Amino acid sequence: MLIIFVLSILAAIISFLGKYLSKPVLVKLSILVSWIGAVSSLSLLRYINLSDLCATYTFVDVFNFASIYGQVIRFGFRTDTLSALWTCITAILCAFTNLYSVGYMQSYAKFITYNNLFSASMLLFVSANNFLQSYVGWELITLFSYLLINYYHYLKEENGDIAFRVFILHKFGDIFFLISILLMVVYLGSFELKHFNSFHVYGINIHDIIFMLLLIPISIKSAQFGFMHWLKNAMIAPTPASAFLHAATIVSAGIYLFIRTALIFDLSNTIKMYAASYFIFTSIIGAIFAFKEYDLKKVLAYSTCSKIGLILATCCVGNYVTAILFFAIHAFSKCALFFCVGNISHALSNERDMRKMGGLSEDLPKTYSVTILSTLLFLGIIPNVIDTSMHNSNLCFSTAIYIAEILAIFYMLRVVYFVFHGESHLDEKSRGYLNEKSSLLIVSTILLILANVIVRILIFMQPNNIVTKESVIQYIFSVVLFICCVFIYKSLKIDIAKYVHLSVHLPQIEFSSLTKKLLSFQQFIENDVYSKVYVKIVQIGRKLVVQSDSEFLCLLVGGLLVLLTVINLAYGRL
Amino acid sequence: MISNNILSIILLAPLLGALAILFIDNKLDEQNKNSSYVALWVSGTAFLFSLFLFYDQDLSSSLYMRNYAENLADFAFSFNKYFSLNHISIIFISLTTFITFISFIVGYDEIVTKRKVFSILVLLLESLCCALFSTSNIVIFYACFEAILIPMYFILGVNGDNFKVGRKFFICLLIGSIFLLAGVIYTISLTGVTNINSLANFYFSSKQASILFITMFVGLAFKTAIFPFHIWLPDTHTLAPTSASIILSGVFLKVGCYGLLVLLINILPKTSLLYSQTICGLSAIGVIYGAVMACLKKYEFKRLIAYASISHIGIIVIGIFSFNSLGISGAVFQMVSHSITSCGLFIIAYILKKYKVESIKRYSMIFFIIFLSGVSFPLTSNFIGEFYVLSSVFYTHTLSSICILIAEFISMFYLFEKFRKTFFGLQTRVEKMTMSYFLSIPVCVIAGIIILLGVFSHKFMLYTFQAAQNYL
């Protein structure tokens, strides 16, 4: 664990030096270092034991960070099943995105620096043995994700603003994280990751309060309903960053924290049920919102919200093993999808709007085949036993999951059809640029798909009772469902094609009034709360306190009041 | 003992340096910058010597205050018997010498016309502050407390005619000093003792203690810039030269904090406990107020830093009045880190004012560290101090600690926003004007210290923890 952390820091330093001294060899070397890290992370696979998630662990102590109330808080690296899995995924995907960015970007040194630093902070967060180190890692994740989202700040004025809004939202959640840590210090007397006995204050279980406070940062990081828009906005980041952060790591930080806290606290079932319904709701709404978007990456962003919601709901039900395995598969397949989108937009000179594409299957045959493969992997049609074994809890739950799955099939089909089939809406200029010369992009995508398949095989070979008869039946069922959906979509497609003749723009799919209201709520949060309200507060404040003269007046009044109270208090106690 | 001589070197070297500068010819000085070199050398050696104080072995064995009366009897200066050291005063002395050194480095670049006057005054100030931090006599404490006003007043006016600003500063702090004078005279008339350590064992009736507490608190609050008494701070910071601002926020505000610790917590513990809720409430208002005002005034960088300082001072005061050793050591840590951070921010403000943004982009990562410390990001020094203060007061003053958290959130909107607006955004081409390497040295050193204190704070905290226990 320590080795991988040091390697990723080293890679960041080397690429920074490479940029500073403008020597591309050093940057290439840093990519090699990150690949060494990825390969050495495979050695952590021996720690993975699905029947024991975090009870047995090894801890490498590095240094004393602080001591509070006589209790020394150590920074170090804890290795158990959960952290080993997350470390593997982070290190491997970091290496893949580093490789991909060489083909995707022109000057990639700064990106690789940020990417490796992000990966290092993710490792710091994942391998924490106490909540303070978790918090430090969590904040560093926020910081470096901000820097990555802010990457194109010099292209547009609004890019920086959007990235800053995302950052502010994350920091808002972090306040609650800090409060819950302080509650742990005060009431539980420790914030080590160990099993806590239940502790009651005024008849309320303190664990529940801490957990409810933690749910806010968790649902912000995992982009659940109400906070979904940050993930959509974060798509201004370069595509490799989106593939690494917004598909696999930063959104899964919430899952990690959820499982960690749920495992060490005894939680009441009521809270779990409420949380589960919230996450299920998010997964369905996210899938519906995915239909609204024309930007390819934004569709993927909403689909990530939906899938993460499913994973978190599965955790709430108590099915942790399924959840983490599903997460592993999802991370790889979503990352591959982002790579495909990157390939498409790279071929079309950074065009990501679906309406301006169409009929690309002949022009970009390699990209087409890669995209089809990764879509099938994502939808679980190429064997994905875990996906179906999630359904074994209760009827309501599994129905909701099926709805989300069907919607996922539809929106992915929509993407594939509008990009690769139908009529071409390319303008002449971008048709001239159309190429798929950069073979590195295709190669790295294929490698990632291979890695995905290997992960699936590994999970399939796990000596565990995940593969049951029921799950096989449900798998067959979902394949049948997929085929049905394809046929339904084909029949729908004919109508849409007629409509397309009339106007260049694709038809907007009609939403029901409820969905519209939810959408407007989402937009309200997105637009009003973060910009208008803030601006208004500042305006009012400016009006009140325009110059230092009026400030002086305010102060005199305030000071007099305070002095009066002090004097009152003093005489009351004399 | 080594440290006896070290203390006298630290106290006397700046005075001798000032005397030496006095004899430098005015015309020669303008050409050769002789006075600046002398001042740099003197303050640098004082800083190096002050670092040796940390290696005093006797202090680590929980000895509270060491009196040098016997050891230094043969020394020519009889007032030496009033000086003693403890852990916290050692920290503050080395902080003072460090900040003065940094201020001279900036002044070398900034001060053009009255180089000689500036050097003399700052050296005088350094000596007085070190005397204040190391004294155990309440009269000497008061004398230094009052005397540092005069050089500071003239330093503010060094870079032109800032009579108006200096007036506001001087009047406010003079009122504070009068309150403190009343408190000191009342104490002496009650007890007849001037040694702070023996005053700590003296019994005051509750009425006497209340009067003493209020007069002394008002006196110290003006200098600490606690919420309703802070009115002089923003204006003074805005118009003062940067090297003066550095001393003002790095040393001057800490004098008040040190006074709170030594005079109020040490001498009047029971009364302080009685009033701790009120004072924490005041400081919590100040924390929020400073953050909001900094948000509103974010177009003037130095004013912004001044309001941010008010916000951070609130945190320090809450830590001091938390009445446990964790909170006090956190407050001491926060004082050190606030001095260093705001010092760095002022240097950045100066650099931004003087040079074009494009030419300093290569240093932006180092600047970023200092800004992050300003918003108390984890792994920077401000976070550690704030976390200690928070965890010590969260149970007793829950509302105040939530105010601190909110202020930390608001700090994103001014400091982080400031950084973002300055260093990110659309690229504009301007002609290059290279920044001198001389100025980049203090910035790099400060960023290094911030990271060092933020990551490996444990040993330093143990050091302050021992001292804090003695005050309770």
Interface residues (C-beta under 8 A of the other chain):
Chain A: F63 N64 F65 A66 S67 I68 Y69 V72 L132 Y135 V136 E139 L140 L143 N150 H153 Y154 K156 E157 G160 F164 F167 I168 K171 F172 I175 L178 I179 L182 L183 V185 V186 Y534 V538 G541 R542 V545 S548 E551 F552 L555 G558 G559 V562 L563 T565 V566 I567 L569 A570 R573 L574
Chain B: S206 K207 S210 I214 F227 P228 F229 I231 P234 D235 L274 Y275 T278 L282 V292 M293 C295 L296 L326 L372 F377 P378 L379 I384 F387 Y388 L390 S391 F394 Y395 S401 I402 L405 I406 E408 F409 M412 F413 F416 E417 R420 F424 G425 L426 Q427 V455 F456 S457 H458 M461 L462
